[in-house]
Amino acid sequence: YIKIEVADVDLSGYMTLGTAQTITANKTFNNACRFVSSIDGMSSVTGSSFIKSGADSTVVLLGAGGTKPISEFTSGSVNDSNYVKKRAKNFKQFIEYYEEMMMSYQCRRVKKII
């Protein structure tokens, strides 16, 4: 039986699994990496790109981790009824309405001052 004396070891640069720690560093992961947390309000993970395994450039990565084909975003119609169309007739109507509203507002304002 051999007894080996071990001096104090500085472990301040190591991560532990059982205690809360703040780690400030820039890391590059060359292999698969997975973030797992059961802590509510986990901070955002930011990066120059996020690539889902097995996905290609025809899909969009969704917030919950799923994917959706880009084609699903372009199909169907858009409800644009609340927008002014870029047609001369509609634009002219908009300008006339705007000028009328401004004149009405200025008249009411002058009456209040008098």
N, C-alpha and C positions, 0 to 999 in steps of 0.2 A: 504494500500500500504506500503510494507516494503522495505527499501533500505538496501542492503547488501554490505558492503565494501569488495573489493577483493584486496589483495596485488599483487604486481608484480609477475608473474609466469614465471619461466625459462622454455622456450620451446625449448632450444637448442638441446635436445635429441630426438626431434620429427621430423618426415618427413612431408614435405608439398607437396601438389599436384601442386601448381601453380608456383613454383620457381625451378631453377636448383640447385641440391645439389650433393655433393660427399659423398657417404656413404661407410665407411670402416668398415666391420664387418664380422663375421662368423655367418651365419644363418642356421637353420635347419627348413625346411618346412615339416610338417607331413601330410598336406593335399594337395590338388591340388594347383598348383602354375603356373601362366602364366606370361611370360615376354612380354610386349607390348611396342614397341618403334617406333616412326616415325622419330627418329634422324638418319641421315646418319652416318655410321661409328661407330655404337654401338659396344662397346668392346665385346670380346668373353665371353661366359658363359661357365665355366669349371666345371666339376664335376666328381666324381668317376664312375657314370653311368647315362645314360639317358634312360628312359623307356617310350615308347609310349603306351598310354592307349589302351588296347585291343590287343596288339601285343604279340607274343611269341618268342621263340628262333629260329624260322624257317625263320625269316625275318631280313633284315638289314635296319636301319633307315637312310634315305637319307637326304642330306643337306637341302632340301626345305621342309622337314617334312613328306614326303611320305615314303612308305616302299617298299621293293623289296624282293621277296623270294630268299633265299640263293641259291636255285637250279638253278636260272637264271644265276648265276655267274659261275656255273660249267658246264653248257651245251654248246655245240658248240666246235669249234676247236680254237687253238691259233696259230697265225702267228709267228713262231719262225725262219723265214728265215734269220734274221740278227744276229743270235746267233751261236756260234760254238757248234756243237753236242759233247757229251761226248763219242765219239766212238774212238777207237784206231787209225783207219785209218785217220779220220779227224784231230785228235789231232797231229798225226805225220806230216800231211800236214801243219798244222798251225805252228808247230815248225820249219819245213824246210823253210817255207815262211818267218817267223820272222828272222831266222838266215841269210837268203839271204838278207833281207832288211837291217839288221844291218851291214853286210859286205859291202854292196853297200854304205851305209851312211858313214862308216868309210873310205872307199876308196875315196869318194868325199871330205871328210874332210881333208885327208892327201894331196890330190892334191891342195887344197886351201892354205894349209900351205906352201907347197913347192913353 
